[in-house]
Amino acid sequence: MRHKFETGQAVVPAHPRNDRHHMYYIVQLLPETSYEPQYRIQQVESGITCVVAESDIKIVKG
């Protein structure tokens, strides 16, 4: 499966849980291990990193 996003792109959660939109950057494309591509992302403000599935994020517009 091909990755839809690239390293360095700014993304936000596809389904935010609250009104605050935290911005993240893709820091790594992960090898294929599941039914959809996964990414390691890093939050801009805090520097916290996490792994997300492609369906969990969307590109920042604007």
C-alpha positions as CSV (number, residue, x, y, z in Angstrom):
1,M,0.0,0.0,0.0
2,R,1.3,3.5,-0.8
3,H,1.4,6.3,1.7
4,K,-0.9,9.2,1.0
5,F,1.2,11.7,3.0
6,E,4.9,12.5,2.9
7,T,7.5,13.3,5.6
8,G,7.3,16.9,6.7
9,Q,3.7,17.5,5.8
10,A,1.5,19.3,8.4
11,V,-1.6,17.3,9.4
12,V,-4.4,17.5,12.0
13,P,-6.7,14.8,13.4
14,A,-9.4,13.7,11.0
15,H,-11.9,13.5,13.8
16,P,-10.9,16.0,16.6
17,R,-12.3,15.2,20.0
18,N,-12.6,18.8,21.0
19,D,-12.6,22.3,19.5
20,R,-8.8,22.7,19.7
21,H,-7.0,21.6,16.6
22,H,-3.5,20.5,17.4
23,M,-1.1,20.6,14.5
24,Y,1.3,17.8,13.8
25,Y,4.1,17.1,11.4
26,I,4.8,13.7,9.8
27,V,8.2,12.7,10.9
28,Q,8.3,9.1,9.6
29,L,6.5,6.8,7.2
30,L,6.2,3.4,8.9
31,P,6.7,0.1,7.1
32,E,3.6,-1.8,6.1
33,T,2.3,-3.8,9.0
34,S,-1.5,-3.5,9.0
35,Y,-4.4,-3.0,6.6
36,E,-3.5,0.7,6.0
37,P,-0.4,2.9,6.0
38,Q,0.8,4.3,9.4
39,Y,2.8,7.4,10.3
40,R,4.8,8.7,13.2
41,I,3.7,12.2,13.8
42,Q,4.9,15.0,16.2
43,Q,2.8,17.7,17.8
44,V,4.1,21.1,17.0
45,E,3.6,22.7,20.5
46,S,4.7,19.9,22.8
47,G,7.0,17.8,20.6
48,I,5.1,14.6,21.7
49,T,5.2,11.9,19.1
50,C,2.7,9.1,18.4
51,V,1.8,6.6,15.7
52,V,-1.4,7.0,13.7
53,A,-3.2,5.3,10.9
54,E,-3.7,7.1,7.6
55,S,-7.5,7.4,8.2
56,D,-6.9,9.2,11.5
57,I,-5.3,12.3,10.0
58,K,-5.9,14.8,7.3
59,I,-3.8,17.4,5.5
60,V,-3.7,21.0,6.8
61,K,-5.4,23.3,4.3
62,G,-4.3,26.9,3.7
